[in-house]
Amino acid sequence: MSILSMILAQVPAAADTVAQPLADTMTQAATAAAAPVAAAADAAAPVVKDLSVWNLTMAGGWLMIPLALLAVVSIYIFFERLFAINKASREDAAFMERIKNFIHQGDVDNAMRLCKDTDTPIARMIEKGVSRIGRPMNDVLVAVENVGNMEIAKLEKGFNWLATTAAGAPMIGFLGTVTGMVQAFFQLASAGANSNVTILASGIYEALVTTVGGLIVGIIALFAYNYLTSRVNKVMNKLEGKSMEFMDLLNEPAK
């Protein structure tokens, strides 16, 4: 009876001795199996980056260079033409009154001198009309209108560049998008079994940047072109009004 009791007492101890290593082995296996899953989850987690203008520009590729050049040239033309138009739109309130007095007095030389000293499109237009005094009125009118058209053409210098940029910059952006998409799908196909959505997403992201850049440059050029055109139209209307005033002045009887 004592021998049986001793054997029964040793059975739980042996079971614990066998069970403990088995439990440790299972824990290690579970940890080893969970490690790749955790690593995969960390890899799949989105990487947060700062989306700055500089990073976007650099991600767009080499087509961002011509877009940047178009933007710089368009901005320069806008401000240069704006200053020229503002200068052309300035008007001396007493200019036409003095011209009227000189013409009524028959003092053509002083009228010509006043026009030369007044550096405005209106003055240059009136100067041409004064130089044609004595000829048929139709000849005087044609000479004045020709000078007016030349002055408007000078003010519209560079407008073709703005119009071309407004239409061409978005097309360059779309070209960058198409070439970027082709490159993205090529990289996805080249990756083979290792391909994943990250490769495609990064390629599409870089491709769309050129579209954004092209649209921004095109919109800037379009608004600049339309604004300057409206300002030139105002100057043109003013020139037409002054030309009619000058022709009426020639038809007035001398007092």
Secondary structure by P-SEA (a helix, b strand, c coil): caaaaaaaaaaaaaaaaaaaaaaaaaaaaaaaaaaaaaaaaaaacbbbbbbcaaaaaaacccaaaaaaaaaaaaaaaaaaaaaaaaaaaccccaaaaaaaaaaaacaaaaaaaaaaacccaaaaaaaaaaaaccccaaaaaaaaaaaaaaaaaaaacaaaaaaaaaacaaaaaaaaaaaaaaaaaaaaaaacccccaaaaaaaaaaaaaaaaaaaaaaaaaaaaaaaaaaaaaaaaaaaaaaaaaaaaaaacccc
